[in-house]
Amino acid sequence: MGWENNVRKVVPYTPGEQPRVKDIVKLNTNENPYPPSPRVAEALKELSVNDLRLYPDPKAEALVSAVARAYGLKESEVFVGVGSDDVLAMLFMTFFNSEEKVIFPDITYSFYDVWAEMLRIPYETIPLDEHFKIVPGDYKRPNGGIVFPNPNAPTGALLPLSAVEEIVAANPDSVVIVDEAYIDFGGVSALPLIRKYDNLVIAQTFSKSRSMAGLRVGFAMGNEKLIKYLNDVKYSFNSYTMNRPALILGAAEVSDREHFRENCAKIMRTRAESERRFRELGFVFEPSSANFIFVSHPRVPAKVIFDYLREKRIFVRWFDKPRISNYLRVTVGTDAEMDRLFAALKEVVG
Ligand SMILES: *Cc1c(COP(=O)(O)O)cnc(C)c1O
């Protein structure tokens, strides 16, 4: 078929399963087990079908200004998108246009290489060290851009702010994207550095710490010039990325600082308790700064544990990839969900 020669052929990203069976414990895609702010429920009640009749505000001002207010920024320093996946894809498209290779860790968010391939961006992966840590010195080489999550996924390892700054400072001629999808679970954000470095852009999401994966809201923060370039690309692609409910409900969520703090604190408490229980069962892992723990067992292969849990309708994530195929990434759920998880783990490794 001649036309097939002209197809943009891509190997798509594989998202975690969204099983439809009932009574499952879902610890496979790092969703938040608790609902968003009660203000979101209120705002939801006030929505009507008439809200769907008109196009949404292409500038997404209600949401942009709510995010700007929450983070102490100007509106011109904030960009919003359809989840941070959309934001990150736009960032790749806008800022990774060099002949030089874009660099990111070998073990990281598995969407980065998919976007690079899809957009024909040359790239190279940099191995994490033996403790699954990013080595800042490895990012001091010619490159066409840098992206890494902090904390990293799926490892949960947090890079200290000084190390993030070291990478940003060493690369004034590249844009450095710090993907802070999990920063609210105890990490220190690099956000203040956007005033000091004009090549830094931070991406965050409402999907994890803000309990709204189903709404699809993500955002980027950086200096006005970066955000302007980003918006130029967005408006050349799709003017109406954010739907009306997302603008209204997202703004309601980000206005409730108190609920957000408590929500994150609850997850961090369950994480600490879960780390203790994993250790008790002989699992090995590096401390996590995210809402998941990346564990391995010295005796029982990860795939065996994965299959056993699945049979018990407990879903965790297993990646059939080099270096990490003997690990499981387990999302921190409610205390009751973790009880069910550890009861099953006792049976399989005990
Ligand atoms: C979950 C995740 C995202 C994207 O989440 P969205 O739901 O698209 O906002 C981005 N980066 C990392 C590292 C993630 O784990």
The ligand as a MOL file (V3000), in Angstrom:
LIG
                    3D

  0  0  0     0  0            999 V3000
M  V30 BEGIN CTAB
M  V30 COUNTS 15 15 0 0 0
M  V30 BEGIN ATOM
M  V30 1 C 1.5780 10.9050 35.9980 0
M  V30 2 C 2.7580 11.5890 35.3920 0
M  V30 3 C 2.6270 12.6200 34.4570 0
M  V30 4 C 1.3690 13.0260 33.7660 0
M  V30 5 O 0.2550 13.0380 34.3880 0
M  V30 6 P -1.0430 13.7380 33.7760 0
M  V30 7 O -2.1290 12.8940 34.3070 0
M  V30 8 O -0.9690 13.7340 32.2880 0
M  V30 9 O -1.0070 15.1020 34.3370 0
M  V30 10 C 3.7520 13.2660 34.0140 0
M  V30 11 N 4.9720 12.9170 34.4370 0
M  V30 12 C 5.1480 11.9220 35.3070 0
M  V30 13 C 6.5210 11.5870 35.7350 0
M  V30 14 C 4.0560 11.2120 35.7970 0
M  V30 15 O 4.2390 10.1880 36.6110 0
M  V30 END ATOM
M  V30 BEGIN BOND
M  V30 1 1 1 2
M  V30 2 1 2 3
M  V30 3 2 2 14
M  V30 4 1 3 4
M  V30 5 2 3 10
M  V30 6 1 4 5
M  V30 7 1 5 6
M  V30 8 2 6 7
M  V30 9 1 6 8
M  V30 10 1 6 9
M  V30 11 1 10 11
M  V30 12 2 11 12
M  V30 13 1 12 13
M  V30 14 1 12 14
M  V30 15 1 14 15
M  V30 END BOND
M  V30 END CTAB
M  END
